[in-house]
């Protein structure tokens, strides 16, 4: 943030442009409106002195496309200022967010500088004069854009900025004459990169379809035979006793060459003893050398297979001496933990860091499509990133086929660091539903069982399932899925295949409107015992949280939209108080998010624009927060819509604005001015009050 922008934010905090209302000076019309709002259901009760009765309902045309500008202009001309504009003219406009946002995203990657030049090590470039990228720093310095600020967060915090001369805050660490990147080592503050970066060798194997999935494929074939045998036995002899069922547990001699009485977990454990689960042929090695850096055998094993034994330095601990077998899964105590739900687009790594600072205990990455992961798509693997501060971290997978799900879990198990796997059976998006994933997978119970059993055999981490009440509003089927999954147990230790259920109290048809059905969630929680079940939906205050815990049989509550609107909800729950957080504290939170975004996505031009757009996506939810000091009664409900109001200072009023142009102004205070052709349309319609 520059000095002028810092002064501007402070002036907004100390200024109050709108005078506070006085009851004696308000006319009878305004007082009647106020009394009507107090009794109207679904309306948040704002104190009389902060209601903006004279608000003119008109749209701003800044940062909109030309077509939308024309629509807004026509609507403003036709609409009476005292009436709400017709929403039908803007129905579904968020579907064009990708087209509109991409059109205005200016790509500033035309520098053509060599990777080693940017990092300050020209001598490390192996191509030297034959390099297809430029090594001329003088030419780039002559046309380098003006810095946004003189302070770089990465350099001030860690003593080194990896983006070097491309950093838009580079005055502090770039030599103005030579353009070299200055490094100041700070032993007490060492930069720790996020975990789960995609290794080059793994990316190469995935894109060339050379990754060895033999283990996953064998398990799928055996699981299919076992499930088929059980189903046939139940169909032919439904009254079989327990003793007869015990005698029926056997394998044919033709079961993929496996010996008798060997469970899937035994097969997996024996396969892990192989020293090289991903053998690479000689002719493939030559191709790899040209695409990725040459690495030795130990590094190759580290990048392609986590379960392979590794050498350690220092004192020997129990973890080094006693290895957990796959049958000894690491168990997680899910009882009454503060769980942040996996949130598409806005639930990124910087946002999860903010929630961790406010007391969140369990985090989960954004929904990842298994087909995209198996294709080696870089943007999909970015969703798996994990910050070291995330103590309990899960990966959420979405897929519709047992082979892709099992292959993905094998690849994750051998290469990435996480604590549990969450199977998404709750996504209501039609694009996902029509492919048989998300909510649709619960309608194919046989395939669903194959997926869960195969994944449980492969994974050494717990398996969780996220559900909705059903597909249609009046046709709940979550209790059937929970009862079915509860009956799935491992062969060797009689443990349940599923370790946790999370149930959203809405159907696919409801999406995020209306209130969540916690009575049905309570019924499912009783049915799932002893497997813990977390309820999801409408948790927006510590009163809501403890009411659901005390009045239902859930083991905990997952927090989703409530954390988007006020991430400090985790602190309120821990301290059991309503936090009247000030506008300056909320602005400092946005400043931390911007710094974390620059650290995660980069401080060059493309990284700043990516940080800005994700910040705008978050503000499209964040503006819905109503300060505690402005409310007539507590607690405020998530689906209550407020009348137009103004804050206790101009910054608080700006943060409550519904206009996209005001959201952009907030980002300009943190990340500099936007270009004249900048356009933004939020991905999510965050106006689903109910």
C-alpha positions as CSV (number, residue, x, y, z in Angstrom):
1,X,0.0,0.0,0.0
2,X,1.4,3.4,-1.0
3,X,1.5,6.4,1.3
4,X,-1.4,8.1,-0.4
5,X,-3.5,5.0,-0.3
6,X,-2.7,4.5,3.4
7,X,-3.7,8.1,4.2
8,X,-6.9,7.6,2.2
9,X,-7.9,4.5,4.2
10,X,-7.2,6.3,7.5
11,X,-9.3,9.3,6.4
12,X,-12.2,6.9,5.5
13,X,-12.0,5.4,8.9
14,X,-12.1,8.8,10.7
15,X,-14.7,10.5,8.4
16,X,-18.5,10.2,8.7
17,X,-20.2,11.7,5.7
18,X,-23.7,10.7,6.7
19,X,-25.2,12.2,9.9
20,X,-26.9,9.8,12.3
21,X,-30.7,9.8,12.2
22,X,-32.6,11.4,15.1
23,X,-36.1,10.1,15.7
24,X,-37.5,13.6,16.4
25,X,-36.4,14.8,13.0
26,X,-37.8,11.9,10.9
27,X,-41.2,12.2,9.3
28,X,-44.1,9.8,9.8
29,X,-43.4,8.0,6.5
30,X,-39.9,7.0,7.6
31,X,-41.1,5.9,11.0
32,X,-43.8,3.7,9.5
33,X,-41.2,2.1,7.2
34,X,-39.0,1.4,10.2
35,X,-41.8,-0.2,12.2
36,X,-42.8,-2.3,9.2
37,X,-39.2,-3.6,8.7
38,X,-39.1,-4.6,12.4
39,X,-42.0,-7.0,12.0
40,X,-41.3,-8.1,8.5
41,X,-39.9,-11.7,8.4
42,X,-36.5,-12.2,6.8
43,X,-35.4,-8.6,7.5
44,X,-32.4,-7.7,9.7
45,X,-33.3,-5.2,12.3
46,X,-31.0,-2.2,12.0
47,X,-31.0,0.6,14.6
48,X,-33.0,3.6,13.5
49,X,-30.1,6.0,13.6
50,X,-28.2,4.0,10.9
51,X,-30.9,3.3,8.4
52,X,-30.4,5.1,5.1
53,X,-34.0,6.2,4.2
54,X,-32.9,8.5,1.3
55,X,-30.9,5.9,-0.5
56,X,-31.3,6.2,-4.3
57,X,-31.5,2.8,-5.8
58,X,-29.4,3.1,-9.0
59,X,-26.7,0.9,-10.5
60,X,-23.1,2.0,-11.2
61,X,-21.8,1.2,-14.7
62,X,-18.1,1.2,-13.7
63,X,-16.2,-2.1,-14.5
64,X,-19.1,-3.6,-16.5
65,X,-19.1,-4.8,-20.1
66,X,-20.6,-2.6,-22.8
67,X,-23.7,-4.8,-23.1
68,X,-24.3,-4.7,-19.3
69,X,-23.6,-0.9,-19.3
70,X,-26.4,-0.4,-21.8
71,X,-28.8,-2.6,-19.7
72,X,-28.0,-0.6,-16.6
73,X,-28.4,2.7,-18.3
74,X,-31.8,1.7,-19.6
75,X,-32.9,0.4,-16.2
76,X,-31.8,3.6,-14.4
77,X,-33.7,5.7,-16.9
78,X,-36.9,3.6,-16.6
79,X,-36.8,3.0,-12.9
80,X,-38.3,5.3,-10.3
81,X,-35.7,6.1,-7.6
82,X,-38.1,5.0,-4.9
83,X,-38.6,1.5,-6.5
84,X,-36.3,-1.5,-6.8
85,X,-35.1,-2.1,-10.3
86,X,-36.4,-5.2,-12.0
87,X,-34.0,-8.1,-11.4
88,X,-35.2,-10.1,-14.3
89,X,-33.1,-8.0,-16.7
90,X,-30.0,-9.3,-14.9
91,X,-31.0,-12.9,-14.4
92,X,-28.1,-15.3,-15.0
93,X,-25.6,-12.6,-15.7
94,X,-23.0,-14.3,-13.5
95,X,-22.7,-17.1,-16.0
96,X,-20.6,-14.7,-18.2
97,X,-18.1,-14.0,-15.4
98,X,-15.3,-16.0,-17.1
99,X,-15.7,-14.2,-20.4
100,X,-16.0,-10.7,-18.9
101,X,-13.1,-11.2,-16.4
102,X,-10.8,-12.8,-19.0
103,X,-11.5,-10.0,-21.5
104,X,-10.2,-7.3,-19.2
105,X,-7.3,-9.3,-17.8
106,X,-4.2,-7.7,-19.4
107,X,-1.5,-10.3,-19.7
108,X,1.8,-8.6,-18.7
109,X,4.0,-11.6,-19.4
110,X,5.5,-10.1,-22.5
111,X,8.8,-9.5,-20.8
112,X,10.4,-12.6,-22.3
113,X,13.0,-12.6,-19.6
114,X,14.8,-15.8,-18.7
115,X,13.8,-17.6,-15.6
116,X,17.3,-17.4,-14.1
117,X,17.6,-13.7,-15.0
118,X,14.5,-13.0,-13.0
119,X,15.9,-14.9,-10.0
120,X,19.2,-13.2,-10.3
121,X,21.4,-16.1,-11.5
122,X,22.3,-15.6,-15.1
123,X,25.2,-18.0,-14.7
124,X,22.8,-20.8,-13.8
125,X,21.2,-20.8,-17.2
126,X,22.4,-23.9,-19.0
127,X,21.5,-22.5,-22.5
128,X,23.5,-19.2,-22.1
129,X,23.6,-17.6,-25.6
130,X,21.3,-20.2,-27.1
131,X,18.5,-19.4,-24.6
132,X,15.3,-18.5,-26.4
133,X,14.5,-16.0,-23.6
134,X,16.1,-12.6,-23.1
135,X,19.1,-11.9,-20.8
136,X,19.1,-8.2,-21.4
137,X,18.1,-6.5,-18.1
138,X,19.0,-3.0,-19.4
139,X,16.3,-3.0,-22.1
140,X,13.7,-4.3,-19.6
141,X,14.6,-1.7,-17.0
142,X,14.0,1.1,-19.5
143,X,10.4,0.1,-20.0
144,X,9.7,-1.4,-16.5
145,X,6.4,0.0,-15.2
146,X,6.3,2.2,-12.1
147,X,6.1,0.3,-8.8
148,X,2.9,0.2,-6.8
149,X,4.6,0.7,-3.5
150,X,8.1,1.0,-2.2
151,X,7.7,-1.8,0.3
152,X,7.6,-5.5,-0.7
153,X,5.9,-7.9,1.7
154,X,8.0,-10.8,0.8
155,X,11.3,-8.9,1.1
156,X,10.3,-7.3,4.4
157,X,9.2,-10.6,5.9
158,X,11.7,-13.1,4.5
159,X,14.6,-11.0,3.1
160,X,14.1,-12.3,-0.4
161,X,11.5,-11.9,-3.2
162,X,11.5,-14.7,-5.7
163,X,10.0,-12.6,-8.4
164,X,13.0,-10.3,-8.6
165,X,12.8,-7.7,-11.2
166,X,9.2,-8.5,-12.1
167,X,8.0,-7.6,-8.6
168,X,5.7,-4.5,-8.7
169,X,6.9,-3.6,-5.2
170,X,10.6,-4.0,-6.1
171,X,12.1,-0.7,-5.1
172,X,13.4,-2.2,-1.8
173,X,15.2,-5.2,-3.4
174,X,16.1,-4.3,-7.0
175,X,19.4,-2.5,-7.9
176,X,18.2,0.5,-10.1
177,X,21.4,0.3,-12.2
178,X,22.1,-3.4,-12.7
179,X,18.5,-4.7,-12.0
180,X,19.9,-7.5,-9.8
181,X,17.7,-8.9,-7.1
182,X,19.0,-8.1,-3.6
183,X,18.9,-10.9,-1.0
184,X,19.2,-10.2,2.8
185,X,19.3,-13.5,4.7
186,X,17.2,-13.5,7.9
187,X,17.8,-16.6,9.9
188,X,14.8,-16.1,12.2
189,X,12.3,-15.7,9.3
190,X,12.8,-18.4,6.7
191,X,10.3,-18.6,3.8
192,X,8.6,-22.0,3.9
193,X,6.9,-22.9,0.6
194,X,3.4,-24.3,0.6
195,X,3.2,-28.1,0.5
196,X,1.9,-30.3,-2.3
197,X,3.6,-28.6,-5.2
198,X,3.3,-30.6,-8.4
199,X,6.7,-32.3,-9.0
200,X,8.0,-32.0,-12.6
201,X,8.5,-35.7,-12.9
202,X,5.0,-36.5,-11.8
203,X,3.6,-33.9,-14.2
204,X,5.6,-35.5,-17.0
205,X,4.3,-39.0,-16.2
206,X,0.7,-37.9,-15.9
207,X,0.6,-35.9,-19.2
208,X,2.3,-38.7,-21.1
209,X,0.0,-41.3,-19.4
210,X,3.0,-43.2,-18.1
211,X,2.1,-43.3,-14.4
212,X,1.9,-46.9,-13.0
213,X,-1.7,-47.5,-11.8
214,X,-1.3,-51.3,-11.6
215,X,-2.1,-51.4,-7.9
216,X,-5.2,-49.3,-8.2
217,X,-6.5,-51.3,-11.2
218,X,-5.9,-54.6,-9.4
219,X,-7.8,-53.4,-6.3
220,X,-10.7,-52.3,-8.4
221,X,-11.0,-55.6,-10.1
222,X,-10.9,-57.6,-6.9
223,X,-13.3,-55.2,-5.1
224,X,-15.8,-55.6,-8.0
225,X,-15.6,-59.4,-7.7
226,X,-16.1,-59.3,-3.9
227,X,-19.0,-56.9,-4.0
228,X,-20.6,-59.0,-6.8
229,X,-20.3,-62.2,-4.7
230,X,-21.8,-60.6,-1.6
231,X,-24.7,-59.2,-3.6
232,X,-25.4,-62.5,-5.3
233,X,-25.2,-64.4,-2.0
234,X,-27.7,-61.9,-0.4
235,X,-30.0,-62.2,-3.4
236,X,-29.9,-66.0,-3.4
237,X,-30.1,-66.6,0.3
238,X,-31.4,-63.5,2.1
239,X,-31.8,-65.4,5.4
240,X,-28.2,-66.5,5.8
241,X,-27.0,-66.7,9.3
242,X,-23.8,-65.1,10.7
243,X,-22.0,-68.4,10.7
244,X,-22.8,-69.1,7.1
245,X,-21.7,-65.6,6.2
246,X,-18.3,-66.2,7.9
247,X,-17.8,-69.4,5.9
248,X,-18.6,-67.6,2.7
249,X,-15.6,-65.3,3.0
250,X,-13.1,-66.7,0.5
251,X,-11.5,-65.9,-2.8
252,X,-11.4,-68.0,-5.9
253,X,-8.0,-69.2,-7.2
254,X,-8.6,-67.2,-10.3
255,X,-8.9,-63.8,-8.5
256,X,-6.1,-61.9,-10.3
257,X,-3.5,-64.4,-9.1
258,X,-3.9,-63.6,-5.4
259,X,-3.7,-66.3,-2.7
260,X,-6.7,-67.4,-0.7
261,X,-8.0,-65.3,2.2
262,X,-6.0,-62.2,1.3
263,X,-7.9,-59.0,1.8
264,X,-7.4,-55.9,-0.3
265,X,-5.4,-54.2,2.4
266,X,-3.0,-57.2,2.5
267,X,-2.5,-56.8,-1.3
268,X,-1.8,-53.1,-0.9
269,X,0.6,-53.6,2.0
270,X,2.6,-56.2,0.1
271,X,2.7,-53.9,-3.0
272,X,4.2,-51.1,-0.9
273,X,7.2,-53.2,-0.2
274,X,8.4,-52.9,-3.8
275,X,11.3,-50.5,-4.0
276,X,10.1,-48.8,-7.2
277,X,6.4,-48.6,-7.7
278,X,6.8,-46.5,-10.8
279,X,9.5,-48.2,-13.0
280,X,10.6,-46.0,-15.9
281,X,11.9,-47.7,-19.0
282,X,15.2,-46.7,-20.5
283,X,13.7,-45.1,-23.6
284,X,11.5,-42.9,-21.4
285,X,14.4,-41.7,-19.3
286,X,16.0,-40.0,-22.2
287,X,12.8,-38.0,-22.9
288,X,12.5,-37.0,-19.3
289,X,16.0,-35.6,-19.2
290,X,15.1,-33.1,-21.9
291,X,12.0,-31.9,-20.2
292,X,12.8,-31.9,-16.5
293,X,16.0,-31.5,-14.4
294,X,18.1,-34.6,-13.9
295,X,17.5,-36.1,-10.5
296,X,19.0,-39.1,-8.8
297,X,17.3,-42.2,-7.6
298,X,16.6,-41.0,-4.1
299,X,14.9,-37.8,-5.4
300,X,12.9,-39.8,-7.9
301,X,11.6,-42.1,-5.1
302,X,10.8,-39.0,-3.0
303,X,8.8,-37.4,-5.8
304,X,6.9,-40.4,-7.1
305,X,6.3,-42.5,-4.0
306,X,5.8,-41.3,-0.4
307,X,5.4,-44.8,1.2
308,X,8.9,-45.9,0.1
309,X,11.2,-46.0,3.2
310,X,13.4,-42.9,3.4
311,X,16.6,-42.0,5.2
312,X,16.5,-39.6,8.1
313,X,19.0,-37.5,10.0
314,X,19.2,-36.9,13.7
315,X,17.6,-38.7,16.6
316,X,15.6,-41.8,15.9
317,X,12.0,-41.6,17.0
318,X,9.2,-44.1,17.2
319,X,7.9,-42.8,13.8
320,X,11.2,-43.9,12.2
321,X,11.2,-47.3,13.9
322,X,7.6,-48.3,13.8
323,X,5.9,-47.7,10.5
324,X,2.1,-47.6,10.2
325,X,0.8,-50.3,8.0
326,X,-2.2,-49.4,5.7
327,X,-4.4,-51.5,8.0
328,X,-3.4,-49.1,10.8
329,X,-4.9,-46.0,9.5
330,X,-4.1,-42.7,11.2
331,X,-7.3,-41.8,13.1
332,X,-8.4,-38.2,13.6
333,X,-10.6,-37.1,16.5
334,X,-13.4,-35.2,14.8
335,X,-15.4,-34.6,17.9
336,X,-16.4,-30.9,18.2
337,X,-13.7,-29.5,16.0
338,X,-14.1,-26.1,14.2
339,X,-14.3,-27.3,10.6
340,X,-14.1,-24.9,7.6
341,X,-16.0,-26.3,4.7
342,X,-14.3,-26.7,1.3
343,X,-15.4,-23.6,-0.7
344,X,-15.1,-23.4,-4.4
345,X,-13.1,-20.3,-5.7
346,X,-13.1,-18.4,-2.4
347,X,-11.8,-21.2,-0.2
348,X,-8.3,-20.7,-1.4
349,X,-5.0,-21.0,0.5
350,X,-4.8,-17.3,1.6
351,X,-8.4,-17.4,2.9
352,X,-7.7,-20.6,4.8
353,X,-4.7,-18.9,6.4
354,X,-7.0,-16.1,7.6
355,X,-9.5,-18.6,9.1
356,X,-6.6,-20.4,10.8
357,X,-5.6,-17.2,12.5
358,X,-9.1,-16.8,13.9
359,X,-9.1,-20.3,15.4
360,X,-10.2,-22.7,12.7
361,X,-9.0,-26.3,13.4
362,X,-9.8,-28.4,10.3
363,X,-9.4,-27.1,6.8
364,X,-10.1,-28.7,3.4
365,X,-9.0,-27.7,-0.1
366,X,-11.3,-26.7,-2.9
367,X,-13.2,-29.4,-4.8
368,X,-10.8,-31.1,-7.3
369,X,-12.0,-33.1,-10.3
370,X,-10.3,-36.5,-10.5
371,X,-10.2,-36.5,-14.3
372,X,-8.4,-33.1,-14.4
373,X,-5.8,-34.4,-11.8
374,X,-5.1,-37.5,-13.8
375,X,-4.5,-35.4,-16.9
376,X,-1.8,-33.4,-15.0
377,X,-3.6,-30.0,-15.2
378,X,-1.6,-27.5,-13.3
379,X,-4.6,-25.3,-12.3
380,X,-6.2,-28.4,-10.7
381,X,-3.2,-29.3,-8.7
382,X,-3.0,-25.8,-7.4
383,X,-6.1,-26.6,-5.4
384,X,-4.2,-29.2,-3.4
385,X,-1.7,-26.6,-2.0
386,X,-1.4,-26.7,1.8
387,X,0.1,-24.1,4.0
388,X,2.3,-25.3,6.9
389,X,-0.1,-23.6,9.4
390,X,-2.9,-26.0,8.4
391,X,-2.6,-28.7,11.1
392,X,-5.4,-30.9,9.9
393,X,-5.9,-30.6,6.1
394,X,-8.1,-32.6,3.8
395,X,-8.3,-33.0,0.0
396,X,-11.8,-33.1,-1.5
397,X,-12.3,-35.2,-4.6
398,X,-15.2,-35.2,-7.0
399,X,-15.6,-38.0,-9.5
400,X,-18.1,-40.4,-10.9
401,X,-16.1,-43.6,-11.8
402,X,-14.4,-46.0,-9.5
403,X,-11.3,-46.3,-11.7
404,X,-10.6,-42.6,-11.8
405,X,-11.2,-42.1,-8.1
406,X,-9.0,-45.0,-7.1
407,X,-6.2,-44.0,-9.5
408,X,-6.3,-40.5,-8.1
409,X,-6.1,-41.7,-4.5
410,X,-3.1,-43.9,-5.3
411,X,-1.4,-40.9,-7.0
412,X,-2.1,-38.6,-4.0
413,X,-1.1,-41.3,-1.5
414,X,2.3,-41.7,-3.1
415,X,3.1,-38.0,-3.8
416,X,1.2,-35.5,-1.6
417,X,0.8,-34.6,2.1
418,X,-2.7,-34.5,3.6
419,X,-4.6,-35.8,6.6
420,X,-7.9,-37.1,5.1
421,X,-9.8,-37.5,1.9
422,X,-13.3,-36.0,1.5
423,X,-15.6,-37.5,-1.2
424,X,-17.8,-34.8,-2.6
425,X,-21.4,-36.2,-2.9
426,X,-23.0,-32.8,-2.3
427,X,-22.1,-30.6,-5.3
428,X,-25.4,-29.2,-6.8
429,X,-23.9,-27.7,-10.0
430,X,-25.6,-29.1,-13.0
431,X,-22.4,-29.4,-15.0
432,X,-21.1,-31.8,-12.3
433,X,-24.4,-33.5,-11.7
434,X,-24.9,-34.4,-15.4
435,X,-21.6,-36.2,-15.4
436,X,-22.7,-38.5,-12.6
437,X,-20.6,-36.8,-9.9
438,X,-21.5,-34.7,-6.9
439,X,-25.1,-35.3,-5.8
440,X,-25.7,-37.7,-8.6
441,X,-23.3,-40.4,-7.3
442,X,-25.6,-41.1,-4.3
443,X,-28.2,-42.4,-6.8
444,X,-25.7,-45.1,-8.0
445,X,-25.2,-47.0,-4.7
446,X,-23.3,-50.0,-6.2
447,X,-20.7,-47.7,-7.9
448,X,-20.6,-45.6,-4.7
449,X,-19.8,-48.6,-2.6
450,X,-17.0,-49.7,-5.0
451,X,-15.5,-46.2,-4.9
452,X,-15.6,-46.0,-1.1
453,X,-14.2,-49.6,-0.5
454,X,-11.4,-49.2,-3.1
455,X,-10.4,-45.8,-1.8
456,X,-10.4,-47.0,1.8
457,X,-8.1,-49.9,1.0
458,X,-5.6,-47.6,-0.8
459,X,-5.6,-44.7,1.6
460,X,-3.7,-44.7,4.9
461,X,-5.8,-41.6,5.9
462,X,-9.4,-41.4,7.0
463,X,-12.2,-41.2,4.4
464,X,-15.0,-38.6,4.9
465,X,-18.2,-38.1,2.8
466,X,-20.0,-34.8,2.2
467,X,-23.7,-35.2,1.5
468,X,-26.9,-33.2,0.9
469,X,-30.4,-34.2,2.1
470,X,-31.3,-35.4,-1.4
471,X,-31.8,-34.4,-4.9
472,X,-35.3,-33.0,-4.6
473,X,-36.7,-31.0,-1.7
474,X,-39.3,-33.4,-0.5
475,X,-37.4,-36.6,-1.3
476,X,-34.7,-37.0,1.3
477,X,-32.4,-40.0,0.8
478,X,-29.3,-39.1,2.9
479,X,-30.5,-41.4,5.7
480,X,-30.4,-44.3,3.2
481,X,-26.8,-43.5,2.1
482,X,-25.7,-43.1,5.7
483,X,-27.3,-46.4,6.7
484,X,-25.7,-48.2,3.7
485,X,-22.2,-46.7,4.3
486,X,-22.4,-47.6,7.9
487,X,-22.7,-51.2,7.0
488,X,-19.4,-51.1,5.1
489,X,-16.6,-52.4,7.2
490,X,-13.0,-53.5,6.7
491,X,-12.3,-57.2,6.5
492,X,-9.3,-57.3,8.8
493,X,-10.2,-55.1,11.8
494,X,-14.0,-54.6,11.5
495,X,-13.5,-50.8,11.3
496,X,-15.9,-48.7,9.3
497,X,-14.8,-47.7,5.8
498,X,-16.1,-44.2,6.3
499,X,-14.8,-42.1,9.2
500,X,-17.0,-39.1,9.1
501,X,-20.2,-37.8,7.5
502,X,-20.9,-34.2,6.8
503,X,-24.5,-33.4,5.9
504,X,-25.7,-30.1,4.4
505,X,-29.3,-29.6,5.5
506,X,-30.5,-28.6,2.0
507,X,-31.3,-30.6,-1.2
508,X,-29.7,-30.1,-4.6
509,X,-32.9,-28.4,-5.7
510,X,-32.7,-25.8,-2.9
511,X,-29.1,-25.0,-3.6
512,X,-28.3,-22.3,-0.8
513,X,-31.8,-20.7,-0.4
514,X,-34.3,-21.2,2.4
515,X,-33.3,-22.6,5.8
516,X,-31.4,-25.8,6.4
517,X,-33.4,-28.7,7.8
518,X,-31.7,-29.4,11.1
519,X,-34.4,-31.8,12.2
520,X,-33.5,-34.1,9.4
521,X,-29.8,-33.6,10.2
522,X,-30.5,-34.7,13.8
523,X,-32.2,-37.9,12.5
524,X,-29.3,-38.8,10.4
525,X,-26.9,-38.1,13.2
526,X,-28.7,-40.6,15.4
527,X,-28.6,-43.1,12.5
528,X,-24.9,-42.7,11.8
529,X,-23.8,-43.5,15.4
530,X,-21.0,-44.5,16.1
531,X,-19.6,-42.8,13.0
532,X,-19.5,-39.0,13.7
533,X,-21.7,-36.7,11.7
534,X,-21.2,-33.0,11.1
535,X,-24.1,-30.7,10.3
536,X,-23.8,-27.9,7.7
537,X,-26.1,-24.9,7.1
538,X,-26.9,-21.5,8.6
539,X,-24.2,-21.3,11.2
540,X,-23.6,-17.6,11.6
541,X,-23.1,-16.9,15.3
542,X,-21.8,-18.7,18.4
543,X,-25.4,-19.0,19.5
544,X,-26.3,-20.9,16.4
545,X,-23.3,-23.1,16.8
546,X,-23.9,-24.2,20.4
547,X,-27.6,-24.4,19.9
548,X,-27.1,-27.0,17.1
549,X,-24.5,-28.9,19.2
550,X,-26.7,-29.0,22.3
551,X,-30.1,-29.7,20.7
552,X,-29.0,-32.3,18.1
553,X,-26.9,-35.4,18.1
554,X,-24.2,-34.1,15.7
555,X,-20.6,-34.4,16.6
556,X,-19.8,-30.9,15.3
557,X,-20.7,-28.2,12.8
558,X,-19.1,-27.4,9.5
559,X,-19.0,-23.7,8.8
560,X,-19.3,-22.5,5.2
561,X,-20.9,-19.2,4.1
562,X,-20.8,-17.9,7.7
563,X,-17.0,-18.0,7.5
564,X,-17.0,-16.2,4.1
565,X,-19.1,-13.3,5.5
566,X,-17.3,-13.1,8.8
567,X,-14.1,-15.3,9.2
568,X,-13.8,-14.2,12.8
569,X,-16.8,-16.4,13.6
570,X,-14.3,-19.1,14.8
571,X,-13.0,-16.6,17.4
572,X,-16.6,-15.8,18.5
573,X,-17.4,-19.5,18.9
574,X,-14.2,-20.2,21.0
575,X,-14.8,-17.1,23.2
576,X,-18.6,-17.3,23.1
577,X,-19.1,-13.6,22.5
578,X,-20.4,-11.4,19.7
579,X,-17.4,-9.5,18.4
580,X,-18.2,-5.9,17.3
581,X,-15.2,-5.8,15.0
582,X,-14.2,-2.4,13.8
583,X,-13.8,-1.3,10.2
584,X,-10.1,-0.8,10.6
585,X,-9.7,-4.3,12.0
586,X,-11.6,-5.7,9.0
587,X,-9.4,-3.6,6.6
588,X,-6.3,-5.0,8.3
589,X,-7.7,-8.5,7.6
590,X,-8.1,-7.6,3.9
591,X,-4.5,-6.3,4.0
592,X,-3.2,-9.6,5.4
593,X,-5.2,-11.5,2.7
594,X,-3.6,-9.3,0.0
595,X,-0.1,-10.1,1.4
596,X,-0.8,-13.8,1.6
597,X,-2.1,-13.6,-2.0
598,X,1.1,-11.9,-3.2
599,X,3.0,-14.6,-1.4
600,X,0.9,-17.4,-2.9
601,X,0.2,-16.1,-6.5
602,X,3.1,-13.8,-6.9
603,X,4.0,-10.1,-6.7
604,X,4.4,-9.6,-10.4
605,X,1.7,-8.1,-12.6
606,X,-0.2,-11.4,-13.2
607,X,0.0,-12.4,-9.5
608,X,-1.3,-9.0,-8.4
609,X,-4.3,-9.3,-10.8
610,X,-5.0,-12.8,-9.7
611,X,-4.9,-11.7,-6.1
612,X,-7.2,-8.8,-6.9
613,X,-9.8,-11.0,-8.5
614,X,-9.9,-13.6,-5.7
615,X,-10.1,-10.7,-3.2
616,X,-13.1,-9.3,-5.2
617,X,-14.7,-12.7,-5.2
618,X,-14.4,-12.8,-1.4
619,X,-15.7,-9.2,-1.0
620,X,-18.8,-10.3,-2.9
621,X,-19.7,-12.3,0.2
622,X,-17.9,-10.1,2.8
623,X,-20.1,-7.0,2.1
624,X,-23.1,-8.8,3.6
625,X,-21.7,-8.5,7.1
626,X,-23.7,-6.1,9.4
627,X,-21.7,-4.7,12.3
628,X,-22.9,-5.8,15.7
629,X,-23.1,-2.2,16.9
630,X,-25.7,-1.4,14.2
631,X,-28.1,-4.3,15.0
632,X,-31.3,-3.8,17.0
633,X,-31.2,-7.5,18.2
634,X,-28.8,-10.4,18.3
635,X,-28.1,-12.8,17.0
636,X,-28.3,-11.9,13.3
637,X,-29.5,-14.8,11.0
638,X,-27.6,-15.7,7.9
639,X,-30.7,-15.4,5.6
640,X,-31.9,-12.0,6.9
641,X,-31.6,-9.2,4.4
642,X,-30.9,-5.7,5.8
643,X,-32.4,-2.4,4.6
644,X,-30.0,0.1,3.2
645,X,-27.8,1.5,6.0
646,X,-24.7,3.5,6.5
647,X,-21.9,2.7,8.9
648,X,-20.3,4.5,11.8
649,X,-17.6,5.8,9.5
650,X,-17.0,6.1,5.7
651,X,-14.9,2.9,5.6
652,X,-17.6,0.9,7.3
653,X,-20.1,2.3,4.8
654,X,-17.8,1.5,1.9
655,X,-17.4,-2.1,3.1
656,X,-21.2,-2.6,3.2
657,X,-21.8,-1.4,-0.3
658,X,-23.5,-3.7,-2.8
659,X,-21.8,-2.0,-5.8
660,X,-19.0,-3.8,-7.6
661,X,-17.3,-0.4,-8.2
662,X,-17.0,0.1,-4.5
663,X,-15.4,-3.3,-4.1
664,X,-12.8,-2.4,-6.7
665,X,-12.1,0.8,-4.7
666,X,-11.2,-1.4,-1.7
667,X,-8.8,-3.4,-3.7
668,X,-7.2,-0.2,-5.1
669,X,-6.4,0.8,-1.5
670,X,-4.4,-2.5,-1.2
671,X,-3.1,-3.4,-4.7
672,X,-2.9,-0.1,-6.6
673,X,-5.1,1.3,-9.3
674,X,-6.8,-0.9,-11.9
675,X,-6.5,-0.3,-15.7
676,X,-9.1,1.7,-17.5
677,X,-10.6,-1.4,-19.2
678,X,-10.8,-3.4,-16.0
679,X,-14.1,-5.4,-15.7
680,X,-15.3,-7.8,-13.0
681,X,-18.3,-9.9,-12.4
682,X,-18.5,-12.2,-9.4
683,X,-18.6,-15.9,-10.1
684,X,-21.1,-16.7,-7.3
685,X,-24.5,-15.0,-6.8
686,X,-24.0,-14.1,-3.2
687,X,-27.5,-12.6,-2.8
688,X,-29.1,-16.0,-1.8
689,X,-30.5,-14.7,1.4
690,X,-33.4,-17.2,1.3
